[in-house]
Amino acid sequence: MDQLVWYYPEGHEAHAEYGHPERPERVETIVAALEGAGWWQAYPQLEPDPVGKDILEAVHTPAYLRQLERVSTTGGHLDMDTYTTRASWTLAHKAAGGAIAVARRVWQGEARRGFALTRPPGHHATRDQGMGFCLLNNVAIAAEYLSQHTGAMRLAIVDLDLHHGNGTQDIFWDRGDVLYISTHQYPHYPGTGRLSEVGERRGKGFTANFPMPPGSGDEAYGAVMESAIIPLLDRFQPEMVLVSYGFDTHWLDPLGHIALTAAGYRQLVASLVAWADANCQGRIALFLEGGYNLEAAAACSLGVTSALLGQNYQDPLGPPPRPESEAWRGMLAQARQLWGLS
């Protein structure tokens, strides 16, 4: 068994728009940092799996898929923030296939952990709309593949990006086989992710949102993880944990106001790794979402990889210059009451 497998989005530099924060350097900086640590070359890189029509159309509507293909032929925009190029349709499929390949290898026990550098990113892509820099919802496609083709009955997606993964929530909103958990700055783009958003119909109680006030940092996120997220995983008992990894929660990120450190991010993933080891045969994989400061990209990605491998880590960037806000305490108390954890 491989200790770790990677997915690298070969050719992803063809998906780029001048001056846009979602740029190829995000991935290349991560790879350079992992190469410097000796981790990139030590573990295999997977080729993307084919993404079947059955999987794509279970996650996204045929009308949206047709729109994305059509817009990509001219390199147009899906909205003001979400660009395509003539290569984006192909690259989005490759990213989704890379997510499937990583999830499949971990599920089958061929790899202990997985880390997919999925670009273009995905967690804002809803069933019928690409938005927030996202084209196809990679983590949702990976979960859908596991549900349809491996016999997985219960999966958890833990979204640690700065922004609420409204697309992933939308896709699994009325389903009870996928537990969606999100920590995210609130209020902030895209405006969703309130405590009260818990799913509907068969999915009621299978969406859990933790809207973090600006200035929340390591203490806040650690408390939410240990006193809310881990107990919810204990209750649901997923057979695999899929993590939407966005390093834009780091205090250096230009698009947010969360004060997480790279060491703090490492501890969040280490907590999920420990849970997976104790409860679901160690099955856990990370899928890249957002993050726009390149120093944070390197530091956070080394941190979370050290957590996946159980190795030591020294945060090169340290804490933010200002103390962490305490505003998160009231939100966590409300969340614990809502979920019957207090």
ZIHU-V819943 format. One record per residue. N is the residue number from 1. PHI is phi as a letter, one per 20 degrees, with the letter a starting at -180 (none if undefined). NEAR is the number of other ideal C-beta (glycine too) atoms within 8 Angstrom. Layout:
# ZIHU-V819943
((N PHI NEAR) (N PHI NEAR))
This chain:
# ZIHU-V819943
((1 none 6) (2 f 10) (3 f 8) (4 b 14) (5 c 16) (6 d 14) (7 c 16) (8 d 9) (9 e 13) (10 g 5) (11 n 8) (12 f 12) (13 f 7) (14 f 9) (15 e 12) (16 a 9) (17 c 7) (18 g 4) (19 n 3) (20 e 9) (21 f 7) (22 e 9) (23 c 8) (24 g 10) (25 g 7) (26 g 14) (27 f 13) (28 f 9) (29 f 11) (30 f 13) (31 f 11) (32 f 9) (33 f 13) (34 f 12) (35 f 10) (36 f 6) (37 e 9) (38 n 7) (39 e 11) (40 f 10) (41 f 6) (42 e 5) (43 c 11) (44 f 6) (45 e 8) (46 e 11) (47 e 5) (48 f 14) (49 f 10) (50 f 5) (51 d 11) (52 f 6) (53 g 5) (54 f 7) (55 f 13) (56 g 13) (57 e 10) (58 f 7) (59 d 12) (60 c 12) (61 f 8) (62 g 7) (63 f 7) (64 f 12) (65 f 11) (66 f 8) (67 f 9) (68 f 16) (69 f 9) (70 f 7) (71 f 11) (72 f 15) (73 f 8) (74 d 6) (75 m 9) (76 e 8) (77 d 8) (78 e 13) (79 b 7) (80 g 4) (81 e 7) (82 d 13) (83 e 11) (84 c 15) (85 c 11) (86 f 9) (87 e 10) (88 f 15) (89 f 11) (90 f 7) (91 f 15) (92 f 13) (93 f 11) (94 f 12) (95 f 19) (96 f 17) (97 f 12) (98 f 18) (99 f 17) (100 f 15) (101 g 14) (102 f 19) (103 f 17) (104 f 12) (105 f 13) (106 f 17) (107 g 11) (108 f 7) (109 m 7) (110 e 8) (111 c 13) (112 f 8) (113 c 14) (114 b 15) (115 b 15) (116 d 18) (117 e 13) (118 f 17) (119 b 13) (120 f 15) (121 f 15) (122 b 21) (123 f 20) (124 e 15) (125 f 14) (126 e 11) (127 g 10) (128 c 7) (129 b 9) (130 e 12) (131 a 14) (132 l 13) (133 m 12) (134 d 15) (135 d 12) (136 d 17) (137 e 15) (138 f 16) (139 f 18) (140 f 15) (141 f 17) (142 f 17) (143 f 14) (144 f 11) (145 g 14) (146 f 14) (147 f 11) (148 e 9) (149 d 5) (150 c 10) (151 n 3) (152 f 10) (153 d 5) (154 b 11) (155 c 14) (156 c 14) (157 d 17) (158 d 12) (159 d 18) (160 d 12) (161 f 16) (162 g 14) (163 e 16) (164 f 14) (165 e 17) (166 g 13) (167 f 18) (168 f 17) (169 g 16) (170 g 9) (171 f 11) (172 d 16) (173 g 10) (174 d 8) (175 d 9) (176 d 7) (177 e 7) (178 c 13) (179 e 14) (180 d 15) (181 c 14) (182 c 15) (183 d 11) (184 a 16) (185 f 15) (186 b 10) (187 f 5) (188 a 12) (189 g 5) (190 e 9) (191 n 5) (192 d 8) (193 n 11) (194 f 8) (195 g 10) (196 f 4) (197 e 10) (198 c 10) (199 n 13) (200 c 6) (201 l 6) (202 f 6) (203 e 13) (204 f 8) (205 n 7) (206 d 13) (207 c 14) (208 c 13) (209 d 14) (210 c 15) (211 f 13) (212 e 15) (213 f 11) (214 g 10) (215 n 11) (216 f 15) (217 c 16) (218 f 13) (219 f 7) (220 f 13) (221 f 15) (222 f 11) (223 f 10) (224 f 15) (225 f 13) (226 f 9) (227 d 10) (228 c 15) (229 f 13) (230 f 11) (231 f 10) (232 f 13) (233 f 14) (234 g 9) (235 f 6) (236 e 10) (237 l 9) (238 f 11) (239 e 9) (240 b 16) (241 d 14) (242 d 15) (243 d 14) (244 f 15) (245 d 13) (246 c 16) (247 e 14) (248 f 16) (249 f 15) (250 f 17) (251 f 10) (252 e 8) (253 f 15) (254 f 7) (255 d 8) (256 b 11) (257 c 7) (258 e 16) (259 d 13) (260 f 12) (261 e 15) (262 f 15) (263 f 10) (264 f 12) (265 f 16) (266 g 15) (267 f 12) (268 f 12) (269 f 16) (270 f 9) (271 f 11) (272 f 13) (273 f 14) (274 f 8) (275 f 12) (276 f 14) (277 f 7) (278 e 5) (279 c 8) (280 c 11) (281 l 5) (282 m 9) (283 f 11) (284 b 16) (285 b 16) (286 d 12) (287 c 16) (288 f 14) (289 d 15) (290 e 13) (291 p 16) (292 c 10) (293 d 12) (294 f 8) (295 f 8) (296 f 15) (297 g 14) (298 f 12) (299 f 14) (300 f 14) (301 f 12) (302 f 13) (303 f 15) (304 f 14) (305 f 13) (306 f 12) (307 f 13) (308 f 13) (309 e 10) (310 m 6) (311 d 5) (312 f 4) (313 b 11) (314 d 4) (315 f 11) (316 f 6) (317 d 10) (318 m 5) (319 e 7) (320 f 8) (321 f 3) (322 d 5) (323 f 3) (324 f 11) (325 f 12) (326 d 5) (327 f 10) (328 f 13) (329 f 7) (330 f 7) (331 f 13) (332 f 14) (333 f 9) (334 f 9) (335 f 14) (336 f 11) (337 f 9) (338 g 8) (339 e 10) (340 m 5) (341 d 10) (342 d 5))
